[in-house]
Amino acid sequence: MTDSRLGILALIVIILIFLYPKECGDTGTAIDTVYKDCNCLGLKLGSGMVGYEEFSCYGACLECSCYKVEIESSQAATVDVPCE
């Protein structure tokens, strides 16, 4: 009986750690600001203001990529940059 309770407790702890929200990137439209975008294995939710949004991952954050917005010929374009 003690082993089953310990197993259930361990399962609850693992689920809570997996589902604890983790920072998983941000996005926006400001020029020369580096933004980060991550893939999420789970639920990815955003919160923020108009023009800027932060993302949280309820699960596991996978590979990330970084980019910035640049103006070229009066049009905005995203340029991939290395993540720091």
ROZA-861503 format. One record per residue (C-alpha): residue in three letters; residue number from 1; x, y, z. Coordinates in pm, whole numbers. Layout:
BEGIN
ALA	NUM	X	Y	Z
...
END
This chain:
BEGIN
MET	1	0	0	0
THR	2	288	237	74
ASP	3	452	158	-262
SER	4	137	254	-454
ARG	5	108	584	-264
LEU	6	475	659	-331
GLY	7	426	578	-700
ILE	8	122	805	-724
LEU	9	310	1085	-546
ALA	10	605	1047	-785
LEU	11	367	1055	-1084
ILE	12	200	1374	-953
VAL	13	540	1541	-905
ILE	14	649	1447	-1258
ILE	15	322	1578	-1406
LEU	16	353	1905	-1212
ILE	17	712	1957	-1328
PHE	18	613	1883	-1689
LEU	19	312	2114	-1678
TYR	20	481	2403	-1494
PRO	21	488	2698	-1739
LYS	22	827	2770	-1893
GLU	23	932	3076	-2093
CYS	24	917	2975	-2457
GLY	25	995	3282	-2663
ASP	26	857	3619	-2757
THR	27	759	3803	-3071
GLY	28	700	4158	-3180
THR	29	745	4420	-3446
ALA	30	1015	4650	-3305
ILE	31	1314	4705	-3535
ASP	32	1659	4575	-3432
THR	33	1524	4380	-3135
VAL	34	1605	4008	-3120
TYR	35	1303	3784	-3067
LYS	36	1301	3415	-2978
ASP	37	1062	3150	-3107
CYS	38	1053	2800	-2958
ASN	39	859	2489	-3045
CYS	40	657	2349	-2757
LEU	41	567	1986	-2693
GLY	42	246	2060	-2507
LEU	43	40	2376	-2482
LYS	44	189	2711	-2593
LEU	45	5	3021	-2472
GLY	46	81	3384	-2542
SER	47	18	3695	-2339
GLY	48	115	4052	-2399
MET	49	33	4382	-2559
VAL	50	-29	4485	-2918
GLY	51	302	4457	-3104
TYR	52	470	4235	-2842
GLU	53	381	3895	-2706
GLU	54	552	3655	-2464
PHE	55	489	3281	-2484
SER	56	476	3020	-2210
CYS	57	499	2647	-2269
TYR	58	303	2405	-2053
GLY	59	508	2101	-2145
ALA	60	858	2076	-2289
CYS	61	1030	2352	-2489
LEU	62	1204	2209	-2792
GLU	63	1437	2375	-3041
CYS	64	1450	2755	-3045
SER	65	1530	3004	-3320
CYS	66	1598	3377	-3299
TYR	67	1519	3654	-3545
LYS	68	1493	4030	-3574
VAL	69	1283	4262	-3788
GLU	70	1460	4481	-4045
ILE	71	1331	4735	-4293
GLU	72	1431	4671	-4654
SER	73	1288	4879	-4940
SER	74	1012	5017	-4716
GLN	75	901	4662	-4623
ALA	76	956	4481	-4295
ALA	77	1141	4150	-4318
THR	78	1247	3900	-4054
VAL	79	1613	3797	-4051
ASP	80	1737	3487	-3868
VAL	81	2011	3558	-3614
PRO	82	2205	3331	-3375
CYS	83	2052	3288	-3030
GLU	84	2262	3409	-2738
END
